[in-house]
Amino acid sequence: RIGYSYAKGIAHTTQLPLVEVPTLKLWASTYPQGKQTIMPVVDARRGDIYTALYEISDSLLKEIKPPQIIPINNIAEFTSTAVTVLGAGESLKQELTEYLPEGSEVILSPLPVPHPAVFARLATEAFERQLFSDSSECEPRYMRPFQGIM
């Protein structure tokens, strides 16, 4: 959130172009190749995951289902085909495995976050394709609304 706000502020004040790299797309891009559907996940807590579905087509990552929060026990409703899950930690892997379609696999990352080179590649691709965001209107996408204590 801090990095997003910082980049947005710099782009806005300097009138430089801004490109956004969604977290789930970033995780999905860490999978080097494959024909299987890619399902990046982020633990959304409370028995939920933040996820989307992607496929690699012509060396490009194609979004099949947009990012959304789903209960872990509803994965079968989200996808009925085998998937390659990325971004899950060891504890989440055990929970997911119970609900994943047959033939699915969970690949644990050796890093807690995707490598910065993957982020740089996605940002460069978006820049070259001129997929710019309006720095005065773009907002980070939060998984859930903030529920503070008052």
N, C-alpha and C positions, 0 to 999 in steps of 0.2 A: 504493500500500500504506500509506503514511504517512497519507494523507487518510482512507482507509477505517478504519484503526485509531483515528484521532482521533475521527471521527464515531461510531464504535461505542462508544468510551470515554465520550464526552459523553452519548450516548443512554442508556447503561447507568447512569451515575451520577446523571443528572437525571431518569430515568424518562420521557424524551421518546421519541416514536415515531421509528423508524428506517426509512427507505426505501432500497432498493438500486437502482442503475441500472447494469445490465450494460454493459460496454464495447462489445460488438458491437451491442447494441440502440441504444446511443447513436450509433454510427457509422451504423447503418441509418436512424436518425431524421433524419440530415442531408440525406437525399434528399427533396426537397419533394413530389414527386408521381410517379406512374407506375403503369403496369399490370404492368411487368416485375418479376420476382423480384429481390429485393435480397440481395446477398451481401457483407456487410462482412467485411474481412479484417485481420488483424494478423499481421505476419511473426513466425513462431514459430522462425525460424532453422533451420538444418540441413535445408533443403529442404522445410520444412513451413509451413503457415499455420493460424492459429486462425480459424475461420469458423463461420457459421450461415446459414440462409436465412430470409428474411422476405418477406411480402407486405403491401401496404397494402389494407385492406378496411374500408369504411365509415369512412374517415379514421383508422383505428387500425392500428397495426403488429401483424401476426400472425406468430408464429414458426412456420415450416414444418418446419425441421430445427434441433435444438438445437445449441448451441455445441460444437465439437469440433476436435481437431487432425487435419489430413489432410496427406499429402504433396501437394505442388503437382502432381505428375504424376498424381494420382488424382482430380483435379477432375471428370473425366468420370464417375467412379463416384459422386461426391457429388451431381452434378446433370447431367441431360442436356438441360435447357431453358436457353434464353438467360437471362443474369443481368446485373444492373447491379452492378459491383463498386465498393465504396467503402472508403476507408481505406488503399489501397495507395499506396506511394511510387513514384517514377519507376523505380527499379531493379526493384522487385517487379512493376510493371506489365508490363515486358518478359517476365519469366518466366511470369506468369499468362496472358498473351495466347496463348501457344502451346498451352495446355491448355483454355482456356475453350470452351464450346459455341458454335457458329456463331450470330451475332446478338448476342453478349454485348458489353458495353462496360465499360471501366474509367474511372471518373471520378476524377481526381486532385483532392484537396482543396486549396484555397488556404491552408489552415491545417494545421499539423502535428497538431493535435488538434481535435475538434469544438468548435464555439463554446459557451461557457458557457451561453448562453441556451437551447440545445437541452437541455443537462443540466438546467437549472432547470425547463423545461417538462415533461420526463419525470418529474422528482422531484415536481413539483406534481401531475401527473396521478395518480401512484402514491399520494401523500398523500390526495388527494380521494377516491380509490377505497379508501382505508384498506388498502393493500397493504403492511403493516408487517412488518418482520423482527424476530425476537427477538434483541435485542442481546447476550444472553448465549450464544446458540448460532450466530449467523451467522458465516461465515468467508469471506474472499475466495477466489474460484475461480482457482487458478493453472493456467496452461496445462500445465506439467510440474512434477513434484516437484523440489525443490531438489537439485542435485547438486554439493555443495561439495567442496572439496579438503581432505583431512585429512592 
